Amino acid sequence: MPERSYPYLVANSSEVKTPVKNVHEGHLDMVAARRLSDKASLLRPLKDEHLLEVYREAKKMNLSNEFIELLEEALSIRQLSHYREA
């Protein structure tokens, strides 16, 4: 029986590295955005000032893009995005 490939887990070196286009790609983008929004809602207990401070420090420290995107989503949910650069 041939071994199944699960590229989202581990890709064999012999496999092509190009992503496969999927008919449901738009749906996956929407799901990913929803997950980000769900994660951002976990920051709800933070006061606005603290969230802004964490965002500014994360940018200053050049933390991971994923974390900064999460903070930006939380700022967007709270409609604080105009304070990001202040």
Summary of the structure (lengths in Angstrom):
residues: 86
radius of gyration: 18.0
end to end distance: 59.9
largest distance: 59.9
contacts: 158
relative contact order: 0.12
helix: 56%
strand: 0%
